[in-house]
Amino acid sequence: MFETLSSSRATAGPLSGPARLGYLDWSRGLAVIVMLQGHVFHAFSRNPLRNQGPYVLSQLFGGEGPAIFLFVTGITLAFLIDGRERKGLGPWDRWKAAMLRAVYLWTLAFLFRAQLWLFAYPGSSWTDLFKVDILNCMGFAIALFSLTALLTTPARVRVCAVLGAAIAAASPFVSSANWNWLPGGVSSYFVPNYAAFAFFPWAAFIAFGLSAGSVLRLVNASDMGKVMLWAALGGTMLVVGGEFFSNLPYDVYPQSEYWLNSPGLVAVKLGVILLTLAFAWLWCEHAGIGGGQRRWSLVRQLGTTSLVVYWVHIELVYGRWLGLWHQTFTAGQCILAAVILVLVMTGLSLLRSHEKEIAGKIWPHKSHVPPQPLRSEPELVESGRAAG
């Protein structure tokens, strides 16, 4: 799953420098942090406090995390497809590689739900096994978007941008249609739902990520500064434009809910993602790990192991382990709990990153395994090392 980038490939553009891995992992790590605090507030905050400022702000920022994960998933998928193209693989071989990624994610999704169901038994229902979580959304969307592997990378830039806009624009129409004739487990995959990550509108972020990742594969390292400047400008325009059109006194849709299916919200979240990427690149290039010098970063560390962090923290926060304190914390206690959870997950992340070295110290009689470079886990999580 992890393929090493060759630093000698001049055609790799920005992918050959340490800042490329840095800014993607840093962005993912920021998404992890906002996700952790959002889930802590959601699980532990007292009911009377759920209309107050701290909780509202927590959920507002927490909702950006999944969008970043999906967007970066689209970027890594674009790297995978383009990498196969550079190796000379034909369209159908590229499509099969993308489909394998979808199958992998779907398998993870069902294993994740099975683990949660088993740990909650007998208080869990069999229907919990089919809840559409973010991994299900990734697998389903990538299976559909795998057809873009038949295109060239320049064509993928345009087609995926249009696909993302179309998914966002169609989401209110999908919501207003009558889907009662479909089983709930099926409709949850594509009908906007507060309790699930449906294709509409969440898959729009994967499509936009596919477009952005294809752009990154086409630009040279020397042009990355300009690309990120345009990303920041475009992100600002999307945030302002999305808010402006969402607050107009009339609506072109017969039924639209801002927090559920609004194209305006998708535009705002996409704008925030682009601003985050631009800031992450600037930070990693000039203050973090740029110039060939790798410095340890808590945010980046969490980004390299976001899958294991996601998997474990869901069980901790929503499982029976801490169920005694669910919906009992004040805002201050939630903040303290979020800080503790971030630190605990950082420790878990470090263990995951250095597991081979730790195993070598525990069992020194085994063959020595040299320290491995810091790598991301696949997908929620995979670094651009899969590009090559």
TAFENUR-V537068 format. One line per field, one symbol per residue. ss: DSSP state (~ for helix, > for strand, _ for the rest). psi: psi as a letter, one per 30 degrees, with the letter a starting at -180 (. if undefined). Layout:
ss=???
psi=???
This chain:
ss=_________~~~~~~~_~~~~~~~~~~~~~~~~~~~~~~~~~~~>_~~~___~~~~~~~~~~~~~~~~~~~~~~~~~~~~~~~~~~____~~~~~~~~~~~~~~~~~~~~~~~~~~~~~~_____~~~~~___~~~~~~~~~~~~~~~~~__~~~~~~~~~~~~~~~~~~~~~~~~_______~~~~___________~~~~~~~~~~~~~~~~~~~~__~~~~~~~~~~~~~~~~~~~~~~~~~~___________~~~~_~~~~~~~~~~~~~~~~~~~~~~~~~~_________~~~~~~~_~~~~~~~~~~~~~_~~~~~~___>_~~~~~~~~~~~~~~~~~~~~~~~_~~~~~~~~_____________________~~~~_
psi=ekkkkkffjfffbffflffeeefeeeeeeeeeeeeeeeeeeeefkkefffgleeeeeeeeefffeeeeeeeeeeeeeeeeeeeeeffgkleeeeeeeeeeeeeeeeeeeeeeeeeeeeffkgfklffffgkjaeeeeeeeeeeefffffflleeeeeeeeeeeeeeeeefeeeeefljgffkkefeffffkkkfglilekgefeeeeeeeeeeeefffllefgeeeeeeeeeeeeeeeeeeeeeffgkflkfkfjkkefegkfeeeeeeeeeeeeeeeeeeeeeeffdglggjjkkkeeeeeffhfeeeeeeeeeeefafegffgkhflleeeeeeeeeeeeeefeeeeeeefgeeeeeeeeifflkkjlkklklllkdgfklgfge.
